[in-house]
Amino acid sequence: MSTSPDPIMFLSGAGLPAWIWDDVRRDLGEGRQTCVASRPQGGRARLRDYAQAVIDSAPPGGYAIVAHSAGGVIGTEVARLVPERITAFLAISAVIPQPGGSFISVMPVPSRWMLSAAMRFAGTRPPDSAIRRSLTRGLDEEVTDRIIVDFTPESPALYRDRTAHRSWSGWRGYLRTTDDHELPMTLQQRCAQRFGAAWQSDLNTGHLPMLEDHQAVSAAITRFLDARPTPID
């Protein structure tokens, strides 16, 4: 089967800049149209606003979603709103809540309580020390410093808003990161199962595989798209 010619829309994890995908997009080649989803402006945006920003920044017609971390929550809402435009959906170490659930609801107790309290008192930007210890584990110092400088706090609603019922049933995959200190493997496995991912694979990286091993990520994206069943006329 040939790789889908459809464009790819990348959804970054919470707070993460568009440039984290640069190497992956370069690996995929000039023949593949790619773009990185926009985020809504302001600290009061709702989950629906995040999804609408993706839709508004997408190319015309159909496109595949590649969503990382909290981007999984946004991506599932996009697929609910415009199911006819989503040709495939690959989640990379992504948070996938139950319909009616939220990002926070996916976290185990007591982590969800701690996260909720931290956002209430300190906002949604983690301390630099936490970014170094968990989010950027496995990356070199230069890249880590750049992530810290460019990290942008998100609206609390991204984490708290509940998703709606999902009806999209297209080609879905989940790429797990086995050395992930941000989203443990057991949690990723539950998200993959909840997502109904027909295609699954693992990478031996931390939570930012697109920076730690971009060639492996681009190869996994290609394998996922190549494995998509051919529609029956």
C-alpha positions as CSV (number, residue, x, y, z in Angstrom):
1,M,0.0,0.0,0.0
2,S,1.2,3.5,-0.7
3,T,1.6,6.3,1.8
4,S,-1.4,8.6,2.0
5,P,-0.8,11.8,0.0
6,D,-2.9,13.7,2.5
7,P,-1.3,16.6,4.4
8,I,-0.3,16.0,8.0
9,M,-1.4,18.3,10.8
10,F,0.9,18.2,13.9
11,L,-0.5,19.0,17.3
12,S,2.1,19.8,19.9
13,G,1.8,18.9,23.6
14,A,0.9,21.6,26.1
15,G,3.2,24.6,26.2
16,L,5.4,23.2,23.5
17,P,6.4,25.3,20.4
18,A,5.9,24.5,16.8
19,W,9.7,24.1,16.1
20,I,9.8,20.7,18.0
21,W,8.5,19.1,14.8
22,D,11.0,20.8,12.4
23,D,13.3,17.7,12.0
24,V,10.4,15.3,11.6
25,R,8.8,17.5,8.9
26,R,12.2,17.7,7.2
27,D,12.6,13.9,7.3
28,L,9.2,13.4,5.7
29,G,10.3,15.2,2.7
30,E,9.2,18.1,0.5
31,G,6.7,15.9,-1.2
32,R,4.6,15.7,1.9
33,Q,2.7,18.8,2.9
34,T,2.9,19.3,6.7
35,C,1.9,22.0,9.1
36,V,1.7,22.6,12.9
37,A,-1.6,23.5,14.4
38,S,-2.1,27.0,15.8
39,R,-3.2,27.7,19.4
40,P,-5.8,30.2,20.5
41,Q,-4.6,33.4,22.1
42,G,-5.3,34.3,25.7
43,G,-5.5,32.5,29.0
44,R,-9.3,31.8,28.9
45,A,-9.6,29.7,25.8
46,R,-11.8,26.6,26.1
47,L,-11.1,23.2,24.7
48,R,-13.5,24.0,21.8
49,D,-11.3,27.1,21.0
50,Y,-8.2,24.9,20.8
51,A,-10.0,22.5,18.4
52,Q,-11.3,25.4,16.3
53,A,-7.8,26.9,16.0
54,V,-6.6,23.6,14.6
55,I,-9.5,23.5,12.1
56,D,-8.9,27.1,11.0
57,S,-5.1,26.5,10.5
58,A,-5.6,23.3,8.5
59,P,-5.2,23.0,4.8
60,P,-8.3,22.6,2.6
61,G,-9.8,19.1,2.4
62,G,-8.7,16.0,4.3
63,Y,-5.6,15.7,6.5
64,A,-4.0,13.3,8.9
65,I,-3.5,14.3,12.6
66,V,-0.3,13.5,14.5
67,A,-0.9,14.5,18.1
68,H,1.5,14.5,21.0
69,S,0.7,14.5,24.7
70,A,-2.1,17.0,25.5
71,G,-2.6,17.4,21.8
72,G,-4.4,14.1,21.9
73,V,-7.3,15.8,23.8
74,I,-7.5,18.5,21.2
75,G,-7.2,16.1,18.3
76,T,-10.1,13.9,19.5
77,E,-12.2,17.1,19.7
78,V,-11.2,18.1,16.2
79,A,-12.1,14.6,14.9
80,R,-15.5,14.9,16.5
81,L,-16.2,18.3,15.0
82,V,-15.0,17.6,11.4
83,P,-14.9,13.8,11.1
84,E,-15.2,14.0,7.3
85,R,-11.9,15.8,7.0
86,I,-9.7,13.5,9.2
87,T,-8.1,10.8,7.2
88,A,-6.0,9.2,9.9
89,F,-5.0,9.9,13.5
90,L,-1.7,9.0,15.1
91,A,-1.3,9.7,18.8
92,I,2.3,9.9,20.2
93,S,2.5,9.5,23.9
94,A,-0.9,11.2,23.9
95,V,-3.6,11.7,26.5
96,I,-6.9,10.2,25.4
97,P,-9.7,10.7,27.9
98,Q,-12.9,8.8,27.9
99,P,-15.8,10.6,26.2
100,G,-17.0,13.0,28.8
101,G,-13.6,13.0,30.5
102,S,-10.9,15.6,30.6
103,F,-7.1,15.7,30.6
104,I,-7.0,15.7,34.4
105,S,-9.5,12.8,34.6
106,V,-6.9,10.6,32.8
107,M,-4.3,11.1,35.5
108,P,-4.3,8.6,38.4
109,V,-5.0,9.6,41.9
110,P,-3.2,11.4,43.6
111,S,-1.5,12.9,40.6
112,R,-4.8,14.4,39.4
113,W,-5.3,16.1,42.7
114,M,-1.8,17.5,42.8
115,L,-2.0,18.7,39.2
116,S,-5.4,20.4,39.9
117,A,-4.0,22.1,43.0
118,A,-0.8,23.2,41.2
119,M,-2.7,24.8,38.4
120,R,-5.0,26.6,40.9
121,F,-2.1,28.2,42.8
122,A,0.8,28.3,40.4
123,G,-0.7,28.3,36.9
124,T,0.0,25.9,34.0
125,R,3.7,26.6,33.5
126,P,5.7,23.9,35.4
127,P,8.9,25.1,37.2
128,D,12.1,24.9,35.1
129,S,13.4,22.2,37.4
130,A,10.3,20.0,36.6
131,I,10.8,20.6,32.9
132,R,14.4,19.4,33.1
133,R,13.6,16.5,35.4
134,S,10.7,15.0,33.4
135,L,9.6,16.7,30.2
136,T,13.0,17.0,28.6
137,R,14.6,13.9,30.0
138,G,16.9,12.4,27.4
139,L,17.6,15.7,25.6
140,D,20.8,17.7,25.5
141,E,21.2,20.9,27.5
142,E,21.0,23.2,24.6
143,V,17.6,21.8,23.4
144,T,16.4,21.7,27.0
145,D,17.3,25.4,27.5
146,R,15.4,26.3,24.4
147,I,12.3,24.4,25.4
148,I,12.3,26.2,28.8
149,V,12.6,29.6,27.1
150,D,9.9,28.9,24.6
151,F,7.5,27.1,26.9
152,T,4.1,28.9,26.8
153,P,1.5,28.4,29.6
154,E,-1.9,27.1,28.4
155,S,-5.4,27.9,29.4
156,P,-6.5,25.9,32.5
157,A,-9.5,24.9,30.4
158,L,-7.3,22.7,28.2
159,Y,-6.8,20.4,31.2
160,R,-10.2,20.8,32.8
161,D,-12.8,20.9,30.0
162,R,-14.6,17.7,29.3
163,T,-14.6,16.1,25.9
164,A,-17.9,15.2,24.1
165,H,-19.0,11.9,22.7
166,R,-16.7,10.7,19.9
167,S,-18.2,9.3,16.7
168,W,-15.1,9.3,14.4
169,S,-14.0,5.8,13.6
170,G,-11.2,6.2,11.1
171,W,-7.6,4.8,11.0
172,R,-6.1,5.3,14.4
173,G,-2.6,4.5,15.8
174,Y,-0.7,5.0,19.0
175,L,3.1,5.4,19.3
176,R,4.3,4.7,22.9
177,T,7.5,6.1,24.4
178,T,9.0,3.5,26.7
179,D,11.3,5.7,28.7
180,D,8.7,8.4,29.4
181,H,8.8,10.0,32.8
182,E,6.0,12.4,32.0
183,L,3.4,9.9,30.9
184,P,4.2,6.4,32.2
185,M,3.8,3.3,29.9
186,T,0.8,1.9,31.9
187,L,-1.1,5.2,31.3
188,Q,-0.1,5.2,27.6
189,Q,-1.3,1.7,27.2
190,R,-4.7,2.6,28.7
191,C,-4.9,5.6,26.4
192,A,-4.1,3.4,23.4
193,Q,-6.8,0.9,24.3
194,R,-9.3,3.7,25.0
195,F,-8.5,5.2,21.6
196,G,-9.1,1.9,19.8
197,A,-5.7,2.1,18.1
198,A,-5.5,-0.6,15.4
199,W,-1.9,0.2,14.8
200,Q,0.6,0.4,17.7
201,S,4.3,0.7,18.1
202,D,7.0,1.6,20.7
203,L,10.0,4.0,20.7
204,N,12.7,3.8,23.4
205,T,12.7,7.5,24.2
206,G,11.4,10.0,26.7
207,H,8.4,12.2,26.3
208,L,9.8,14.2,23.4
209,P,10.7,11.6,20.8
210,M,10.5,14.1,18.0
211,L,13.6,15.8,19.5
212,E,15.3,12.8,20.9
213,D,15.0,10.5,17.8
214,H,13.3,12.4,15.0
215,Q,14.2,9.8,12.4
216,A,12.4,7.1,14.3
217,V,9.4,9.3,14.7
218,S,9.2,10.1,11.0
219,A,9.7,6.4,10.1
220,A,6.9,5.5,12.5
221,I,4.5,8.1,10.9
222,T,5.3,6.7,7.5
223,R,4.7,3.1,8.6
224,F,1.4,4.1,10.2
225,L,0.1,5.8,7.1
226,D,1.4,3.0,4.8
227,A,-0.6,0.5,6.9
228,R,-3.9,2.3,6.5
229,P,-6.4,0.0,4.9
230,T,-7.3,0.8,1.3
231,P,-10.9,2.0,1.1
232,I,-13.4,-0.4,-0.6
233,D,-15.3,1.2,-3.4
